[in-house]
């Protein structure tokens, strides 16, 4: 049985030894995780006097030109979405696996930051397929209301860590191992997540400076510790298929 205090204590000790590398890798994870929200909302405060002239200008346009402009905008946004999706699947997801490998290896050594590209050199196709399925299944479960999606997201939580150490495992085996590791642990992992809420709120007050230089590496190392503890549940026994 594990406790939050033990995991966090170990994570703090590991962070001391691998501080600057852990900060850099966690910063990469924060960036590719899409946590940075767009703040471009300042262009919506035009005066009411200009709205009338805008209507007059629009009324003089050919409807076919307006339709063509709308279609072009839709195509542009669709293209941007498609490119971002491809980047997420083919580049960012493998980097996430490499980052988690870095944090797992911090437990026993001082790994190089280069570990983040591990997935590109080890069973790349299998890794992108498995992580894609993880996100797809989570999204499909979320369509059944948010609670099933949250539950499944915790059931699949260990998938990047498993791939980080076992890139050649089939998707079926990886899902089965994650399910076995998280059996009876989903609520505990959720509470562990909540225990960092105060830290992240404090980090927000410091304009995310605290998050970058302490909270995020501390968080990622804590969950690497959780993975190390939970994998002992399945290392000695075969895992049934999902």
C-alpha positions in Angstrom: 0.0 0.0 0.0 1.3 3.4 -0.9 0.7 6.8 0.6 0.8 10.3 -1.0 3.3 11.5 1.6 5.8 8.8 0.7 5.5 9.4 -3.1 5.9 13.1 -2.7 8.8 12.7 -0.3 10.6 10.5 -2.8 9.8 12.9 -5.6 11.3 15.8 -3.7 14.6 13.9 -3.1 14.8 12.9 -6.8 14.1 16.5 -7.9 17.1 17.7 -5.8 19.4 15.4 -7.8 17.9 16.1 -11.2 16.7 19.6 -10.8 17.5 21.5 -14.0 17.0 18.6 -16.3 13.6 17.9 -14.7 12.6 21.5 -15.0 13.5 21.5 -18.7 11.6 18.3 -19.4 8.6 19.3 -17.5 8.6 22.6 -19.4 8.5 20.7 -22.6 5.6 18.6 -21.3 3.7 21.7 -20.3 4.2 23.2 -23.7 3.1 20.2 -25.8 0.3 19.4 -23.4 -1.6 22.4 -24.6 -1.8 24.0 -21.2 -1.1 27.5 -22.5 -4.4 29.1 -23.2 -4.9 31.7 -25.9 -5.6 35.2 -24.6 -6.5 36.9 -27.8 -9.8 38.4 -26.7 -9.1 42.1 -26.8 -10.4 42.8 -30.3 -14.1 42.5 -29.5 -14.7 46.0 -28.1 -15.7 48.0 -31.1 -18.1 51.0 -30.7 -21.8 50.7 -31.4 -21.6 53.6 -33.8 -19.4 51.5 -36.1 -21.9 48.6 -36.2 -24.3 50.5 -38.4 -21.7 51.3 -41.0 -20.6 47.7 -40.9 -24.1 46.5 -41.7 -24.3 49.0 -44.6 -21.0 47.7 -45.9 -22.0 44.1 -45.6 -25.3 44.8 -47.4 -23.4 46.0 -50.4 -21.4 42.7 -50.7 -22.3 40.0 -53.2 -23.7 37.0 -51.2 -21.6 34.6 -53.2 -18.5 36.5 -52.2 -19.5 36.3 -48.5 -20.2 32.6 -48.9 -16.8 32.1 -50.5 -15.1 34.0 -47.8 -16.8 31.9 -45.1 -15.9 28.7 -46.9 -12.3 29.9 -47.1 -12.2 30.6 -43.4 -13.7 27.2 -42.6 -11.1 25.6 -44.9 -8.3 27.5 -43.2 -9.4 26.5 -39.7 -10.0 22.9 -40.8 -6.4 22.9 -42.2 -5.0 24.3 -38.9 -6.9 21.7 -36.9 -5.7 18.9 -39.2 -2.1 20.0 -39.0 -2.3 20.3 -35.2 -3.9 16.9 -34.9 -1.2 15.3 -37.1 1.5 17.0 -35.0 -0.2 15.8 -31.8 -0.3 12.2 -33.0 3.0 11.9 -34.8 5.3 14.2 -32.8 3.9 15.4 -29.4 2.5 12.1 -28.2 5.8 10.3 -28.7 7.6 13.1 -26.9 5.2 12.7 -24.0 6.2 9.0 -23.7 9.9 10.1 -23.9 9.4 12.7 -21.1 7.7 10.1 -18.9 10.7 7.8 -19.6 13.0 10.5 -18.4 11.1 10.9 -15.1 10.9 7.2 -14.5 14.7 6.8 -15.1 15.3 9.7 -12.6 14.5 7.2 -9.8 17.7 5.3 -10.4 20.1 7.5 -12.4 20.6 11.0 -13.8 19.2 10.6 -17.3 19.9 12.9 -20.2 17.3 15.2 -21.6 17.7 13.3 -24.9 15.5 10.6 -23.4 12.5 12.6 -24.6 13.1 11.4 -28.2 13.2 7.8 -27.1 10.0 6.9 -28.9 11.2 8.0 -32.3 13.9 5.4 -32.1 12.1 2.5 -30.4 8.9 1.0 -31.8 7.7 4.4 -33.0 4.7 3.0 -34.9 3.5 0.9 -32.0 3.8 3.9 -29.6 1.9 6.4 -31.8 -0.9 3.8 -32.4 -1.3 2.9 -28.7 -1.3 6.5 -27.5 -3.8 7.4 -30.2 -6.1 4.6 -29.1 -5.7 5.8 -25.5 -7.0 9.3 -26.5 -9.6 7.9 -28.8 -11.1 5.6 -26.3 -11.1 8.2 -23.6 -12.9 10.6 -25.9 -15.5 8.0 -26.9 -16.2 7.2 -23.2 -16.5 10.9 -22.5 -19.4 11.0 -25.0 -21.3 8.9 -22.5 -21.1 11.9 -20.1 -18.0 13.2 -18.4 -17.8 10.8 -15.5 -17.2 7.6 -17.6 -14.5 9.6 -19.5 -12.8 10.6 -16.3 -12.8 7.0 -15.0 -11.4 5.7 -18.2 -8.7 8.4 -18.3 -7.5 7.2 -14.9 -7.7 3.6 -16.0 -5.4 4.4 -19.0 -3.2 6.7 -16.9 -0.2 4.4 -16.9 -0.1 3.8 -20.7 2.7 6.4 -21.4 4.8 5.0 -18.6 4.4 1.4 -19.7 5.3 2.3 -23.3 8.3 4.3 -21.9 9.8 1.1 -20.5 8.2 -1.5 -22.8 7.8 0.1 -26.3 7.4 -3.2 -28.0 4.3 -4.4 -26.1 1.2 -4.6 -28.2 -1.6 -2.1 -27.6 -3.7 -4.9 -26.1 -1.0 -5.8 -23.6 -0.4 -2.1 -22.7 -4.1 -1.4 -22.1 -4.3 -4.6 -20.0 -1.3 -3.7 -17.8 -2.6 -0.2 -17.2 -6.0 -1.5 -16.3 -4.5 -4.0 -13.9 -2.2 -1.4 -12.3 -5.1 1.1 -11.8 -7.6 -1.4 -10.5 -8.7 -0.1 -7.1 -6.3 2.9 -7.5 -8.3 5.3 -9.7 -9.8 7.2 -6.7 -6.4 7.3 -4.9 -4.8 8.7 -8.1 -7.5 11.3 -8.4 -6.9 12.4 -4.8 -3.2 12.5 -5.5 -4.0 14.9 -8.5 -6.2 17.0 -6.2 -3.4 17.3 -3.7 -1.4 19.4 -6.2 -4.3 21.8 -6.8 -3.1 24.3 -4.1 0.4 24.2 -5.5 -0.9 25.0 -9.0 -3.2 27.8 -7.7 -0.2 29.3 -6.0 1.8 28.9 -9.2 -0.9 30.8 -11.0 -0.5 33.7 -8.6 3.2 33.8 -9.5 2.4 34.0 -13.2 3.3 30.3 -13.6 6.9 30.9 -12.5 6.5 28.6 -9.5 4.8 26.0 -11.7 7.8 26.0 -14.2 10.6 25.9 -11.6 9.0 23.6 -9.0 5.4 22.4 -9.1 5.4 20.7 -12.5 8.6 18.7 -12.1 7.5 17.8 -8.6 4.2 16.7 -10.0 5.6 14.6 -12.9 8.2 12.9 -10.6 5.4 12.1 -8.1 3.4 10.3 -10.7 6.5 8.5 -11.9 6.8 7.3 -8.3 3.2 6.1 -8.5 3.9 4.2 -11.6 6.9 2.5 -10.0 4.8 1.4 -7.1 1.8 0.2 -9.1 3.8 -1.8 -11.6 4.8 -4.1 -8.8 1.2 -5.3 -8.8 1.5 -6.8 -12.3 5.2 -7.6 -12.7 4.9 -11.0 -11.0 1.6 -12.1 -12.4 0.2 -12.3 -15.9 -2.3 -9.7 -16.9 -5.7 -10.7 -18.4 -6.7 -9.1 -21.7 -9.0 -6.1 -21.5 
